[in-house]
Amino acid sequence: MQNAKYQLKCLECGKTITDKYTNICPDGHDSLLRTAYKTKRLRKLSGKGMFNYIDWLPVEEALPINASPITYKSEGFGKELGLKNLYIGFSGYWPEKGVFMKTCTFKELEALPTCQRAKEKCGKILVVPSAGNTSRAFAEVASMTGMPVVVIVPKSSIHRMWTTTELEKHDTIFLISVDGDYSDSIALSKEIVKKEALIEEGGVKNVARRDGMGIVELEAAFFMHAVPDYYFQAVGSGTGAIAAWETFIRLINDGRFGVKMPRIVISQNLPFAPMFSAWQEGRAEIIADKDMNDAAEAIKQMYADVLSTRNPPYSIKGGVYDMLVSTEGVMHGISNEECREAEKLFETEEGIDLDPAASVACASLIKAVDEGLVKKEDRILLNITGGGYKRLNNDYKRYQIAERIEIKSSGQLTLEDVEIELNEFVQGL
């Protein structure tokens, strides 16, 4: 396979692996796999949306969908914070700026290459659990491309499950809601993927997901002609921050964008912030009783509950802890009030509404300025991972996705009932 576009590499043992929608090391190591691309000097194509950077995406063909982030230099928000070189990486819907991601989050950057990778490498139907935004992105791609998908979300997140395509396009979407939170969605997904026609999307272990999110950093590097000094992002699992780290490694190896690794500053929304809790104590592992005490209640109190992940890839080889150590990174815990104040300031100064998760990142940048972590001359990239919901409503109607199955805590439905419904869905495709 010497002529292959890429191979996968286990960060623990160094073994290279031919991709067959492979998400774990065949030798069972507790490590992420990372894509090793044959092309070291990146081309930027044109007219292909995020697939302008297809050389560093684990797919062979581009999907004809105009979804891509943009980068611009901030005037208003940067000036308010006294920052001369604040750059915004924006993923969402803001046509005046040339960005048309209709789910309004950077999750589209994950969904598009993942769906294509599954089509090319295994031909199976993806099962995607999430707290809402990720599943919505996969549903949007399914409705636009006809690629089927099974999505699982907490009942409390069902309001997030909409697309901008007509209802008849939803035939390829099998939506399941569960009583509980994100972790319950994940638990159900691990049961139903045992069916022959289905495959686990993979979460952080899915290289297409990480490399897709890395398009934010690629777009920024070409706009800035450099990697930043500091990179800011809010995290739930931390997958996006790991993706940024891996992308910066590739950009530095490219040779045109600088030689110094950016300091990565990530933030979690209090009171549910298990990685922040562990990092503050210098631990490489999360202790559930200490870092996630009364998790269900803490999650209910979050302003950005899409950032609630009970099992983040913190300790895994190549995960969040390694990323923070390698980049001399920083982690902030952000209160709900700090989120709201930052959101109001950003929207006033930049003129676009934010996803709550992006508000956490803005608050983290404000904290970094107040604490003297960043200086006014520093080149800073702020990843606004979602926004433009209000703007989208001016141009598109939202179509709510109908639930196929609702799993209640009362146990009215069994796993066998779910499998019967899924069989009908698969056979009807």
ABEGO torsion letter per residue (X at the ends): XAABABBBBBAAAGBBBBBBGBABBAAGBBBBBBBBBABABBBBBBGAEAAAAAAABBBABBBBBBBBBBBBBBAAAAAAAGBABBBBBBBEBBAAAGBABAAGBAAAAAAAAAAAAAAAAAGBBBBBBBAGAAAAAAAAAAAAAGBBBBBBBBAAAAAABBBABBAAAAAABBBBBBBEBAAAAAAAAAAAAABAABBBAGEAABAAAAAAAAAAAAAAAAAAGBBBABBBBBBAAGAAAAAAAAAAAAAAAAGAAEABBBBBBBBBBOABBAAAAAAAAGBABBBAAAAABGAAAAAAABABAAABBABBBAABBGBAAAAAAAAGBBBBBBBAAAAAAAAAAAAAAAGBBBBAAAAAAAAAAAAAAAAGABBAABBBBBBBABEGAAAAAAABBBBBBBBABBBBAAGABBAAAAAAAAAAAAAAX
